[in-house]
Amino acid sequence: MIESLESLTGSDRRRQLAMTAAVACIVSFLFAFAMAEFDIHDVFRTGLVSDVNAYERISTAVWDGGLPYVDVPIEHLPVSTLAILMIGGFSELTGFPMWLLWPMVMSGCFVATTLVLDRFVTAEGYGFRFIVVAAPLLPLALYRIEPWVVVIAVLSIAAWASARVTSATLLTIAGALAKGWPIVTAGIGWRTGKRTAALVSVTVSGLALLSMTAVDGFRSGRTFEGIHSETMVGSIALVVRHLTDSPLELVRTAGAIYVDVPSAWVIVNALPGLAVIGLGVWAMLRSNGARLLEATGLVTAGIVLASPLASTQFIWWLAPFAAFAVVQVRRSYMLAATIGLLTVSVYEIDSAWWSVAVLACNVVLYTSVALWLRSVLPTPRPAP
């Protein structure tokens, strides 16, 4: 398949890529559907499709007359909320079920991401590599907002790379107001000489994100205690408590499950990620071309590691960048994604095996980032 794709050019290549991406989405949908059926018949609990129910509740409440962030608390940023309302509104108008419409739209985002990446990245076979790298977590991503966010981020990168400054600025702001992390794409604009536009995009995005923290209807959905159960510190705490037969001290809040830990542990969890962000920014300021894209991925990886809310779907943010990394990084990343898919597909948070699996996912993800750092950071030259 790789050889046949690499031998194609132009429209034939894009058509083949689109078909391959679409097949990956169909297989992923069938997998998620099967997991949901197992859940319905009480075989086990799955977390793959649960977020779509929350999206539907938000959309219904708003289209019934509630004001977003005022009458209807929403934990999502405005551009993500816009996608939820558009898809939910279409579902209500047409009677098309949300559980089917949502993955169809996200599949379209995935196909678009594949085609955009393959068009602006000149590395041979890159589009197909992205499909392969993204595939392990695709059943989860299709039922989350992530494909919508990633396609905006990728379009932003493509716009910066092709010197479409106005589009790049607007897309960077849109991405930041969808999930926050796409603000890192402004670094590509800065490094490629569009410094005024990059500064404008960061400033506007930063002020907009800061203003959102003052909105009660947004802030209330982001208020939590402890640390997310899928972070490194959260998974270690759960494994230790299982081994010592201690109470798990799980806190169900803000639409997720957290582990009650001292506040200092949240800082400890963030330190490796903050270090990766710093090294990634340093690498971005010294990189061009392909290395610049890899360094941008490193900064994004640092954000994932540093966050006290590290849901498994966040790993999918890294797929466009991991696909461009060296083969060791790609393999390690795909292993982490596969373990992550297992922990969400069979969501047994009270069990010891689940905690061990989440810890394993984190260990492999940290290993991927370490390999990534090694491949991106400049190698010291030997003394003459």
Secondary structure, DSSP 4 states (H G I P E B T S, - for coil): -HHHHHT--HHHHHHHHHHHHHHHHHHHHHHHHHHHHHHHTTS----SSHHHHHHHHHHHHHHTTPPBTTTB---S-HHHHHHHHHHHHHHHHH---HHHHHHHHHHHHHHHHHHHHHHH--STTHHHHHHHHHGGGHHHHTTSSHHHHHHHHHHHHHHHHTT-HHHHHHHHHHHHHHHSGGGGGHHHHHHTT-HHHHHHHHHHHHHHHHHHTT-HHHHGGG--SSEETTSHHHHHHHHHHHHTT----EEEETTEEEE---HHHHHHHHHHHHHHHHHHHHHHTT--HHHHHHHHHHHHHHHHHH-S---GGGGGGGHHHHTTS-HHHHHHHHHHHHHHHHHHHS--TTSHHHHHHHHHHHHHHHHHHHHHHHHHSPPPPPP-
